[in-house]
Amino acid sequence: MRYKYEEVRDQIKDGDWIGVKRRNGFVPNMIRLISRKPYTHVAGCIWQDKRLYVAGMLGCGNVLIPLSQYKGIEFDVFPSPLEAPDTEYKARESIAKNMGVHIPYAFLDLGLTAIRKWLKLDLGHSNNKLYCTAWLKKVFVDMGVTGPIEQMRGDSSPGDLVDAFGKPPKFSVAG
């Protein structure tokens, strides 16, 4: 079932995360084509001053954006991968830590990921630059999330992150 953003907003918690399914634009279309998955972007959710934001990476670097800016775009809301009594605290701490330093965007890795996924040729990836999937992986690992995510490559696609946890979304938000 698809919900309107306003119907689910108050049920989203710190540490939940979104998988965006953008269907227009050159980069989102390339991500969908290369990954063969519907997800084109991922970001972590955090509340500040009664406003709901998503934290993640865009072409300009790490950013904090009101989730309401995604109204009109289809996205899924996933539960935090950490199941602990202090999950929300750990999520806020990890997001703040990872927002507190400038991290350059890994533009080159987008191309390297395409080559790896389509041509089966592994040319490596950056370690000091990130894009959305690697940034959110870093947040989760800093929170204490263990398991398959620890083995994920830094140049994994948004859909790969969704697959790593194997959990259905809490909500699907209509675009």
N, C-alpha and C positions, 0 to 999 in steps of 0.2 A: 504494500500500500504506500502511496506517495502522499506526503504531507506538505502543507504550506509551512514556510519558515516560522511564521508566528505561532503555529501550533506546537512546535517542538522546541523552540528557543529556550524556554525555561527549564527544560529537562536535560539540557546539555551541561556536562560537568567539566571542570578543569581536568585535563588529561585525556578527554575524548578527542577524537581526531576526525577530519573529514577527507573524503576521497571525491574530488571534483570530476565531473563528467562533461567537460566543455566540448561542444560539438562544432564550434566555428573558430576560425583563426588558423594561421599557418602552423604555428608551433603545436597547439593542441591536436590538430589533424595529423601532424607528423608523429607525435607521441602515440596516438591511437594506432596509427598504421604500423609503426615499428614494434610496439609492445604487443599488438594484437589484443589489447584490453581496453575497456571503456574509460579507465581513469587517466586523467591528464595532469593532475596536481594533487598533492596532499599537504595538510597543515594541521598543527595541534591547536586545540581549543583552550582558551583561558579567559576567565572573568576578571575585569578590572573596573572598579567604580560603577558597578551595576551594568556594565557594557560587556557584550560577548565579542571576543576577538579570536582571530586565528593567527597563529605565529608560524612563519615558515620562510622559504626562500623564493624570491622572484628575481628577475634579471638584474635588478638594482642591488641585490644582496638580501640579508635577512630583514624581514618586515613584520609588522604587527598591523593587521587590518580588521576593521569591524566585520564580523561575519555577515551582517546585514548587506554588505556590499556584494555578496554572492547571490542575493535575491535575483531570480531570473535565470540562474544557472543551476542545472541539476547537480546535486551532490548527496553522498551518503554520509551519515554520522556513525562512526564506529566507537565502541567502548574503549576506554583506556586498556592497553595490553597488560597493565600492572594491576593485579588484584590484591590490594593490601589496604589496611585501615587508613593509612596516611597517603593514599594515592594522589589525592588532589593537592596536598601540600608538596609532595615530591614533583608533581607535574609543574606547579607554579615555580618552584625553585629551579628546576632544570630549564624551563622555558626562559626564565629571567637570566640565568647564566648564559644560555646560548644566544640570547638577544643582546647581551651586554658586550659582545665583541663583534667587530666587523668581520664577516666571512665573505670572501669574494665568491661570486657565482661561477659555476663550472660550465661555461658555455661550450668549451671544447669537449667535455664529457658527453654532452648530448649527441654529438657526432660519433664519438667513440662507442657509445652505447648502441647507436644505430648499426655501426659496422659489426659489433659483436653479435647483436641479435639477428641481423639479416645475413651477413656473410660468414658467420661463425669464426671470425678472426678477432682474437683478443689482443688489443693494443694497450691494455691497461686503462687506468683512470687517475685523476688527481687525488691527492691526499689532503691538500690544504685548501681546496676549493670544493664547494658543494652545490648541489641543486636540491630541490624540495625533498626528494626521497631520502637522500643521505643526511640532510639536516634533521629531519624528523626521526630517523634512525638514531642519530646522535642524542637527541633529546630523550628518546626512550631508553637507550642504554645508560645514560646518565641517571635516569629515574630508578634504574635497577632491573629493567626488563631483561630477561635471559631467554635462551632458547634459540630458535631458528634465526631470529633477527640478528644475533651476534655474528652469524656467518654470512649475512647478506653483503653483497658487494656494494661499494659506494656509488656505482653507476647503475643501480637497479631502478626499474621504472616504478611509477606510482602503483601500478597494478601488481607488481611483484611484492610490494609492501602489504597490500591488501591480502594477497595470497599467503604471505608468510604467517599471518595470524590465523587465517582460516575461519574467522568468525563472521557471521552475517552482520550487516549494519543494524544499529539500534533503530535508525530511521532513514528513510529515503525521502529527500526533499525535492519537490517538483521544481522545475525550472520556470 
